[in-house]
């Protein structure tokens, strides 16, 4: 009887620890995500853009196309950073360098689309092509993160 109780106790402890581990594995800590190649690639590009912004902001007005483009690309990368930081720990292996490069390229395409929509209407062929390129990259990113 005593062996049976000990065995039952071991099973209960193992079950409780697996439940706790399962809860810990459901959400990644920000430190785990911040050390991923994808996040590092996004951070690298965002840092380059912020340095560029700081070097030209004194020379141009807020309405200058260079300032608007830099702000647009930085904003796109910040939105992507938030999505990457929200990834579950079980999906952290998906945060590869390739994903980071896709996200950075999509931010460049978002900025180019923004630039085109400032100069042309939404039915212009260049705007439609740019929008389609953004959609293709969004689809690839979504395929990896699903």
Protein Blocks (a to p, Z undefined) as FASTA:
>chain_A
ZZmmmmmmmmmmmmmmmmmmmmmmmpccfklmmmpmklmmmmmmmmmmmmmmmmmmmmpc
fklmklmmmmmmmmmmmmmmmmmmmpcfklmmmmcfklmmmmmmmmmmmmmmmmmmmmpc
fkbmklmmmmmmmmmmmmmmmmmmZZ
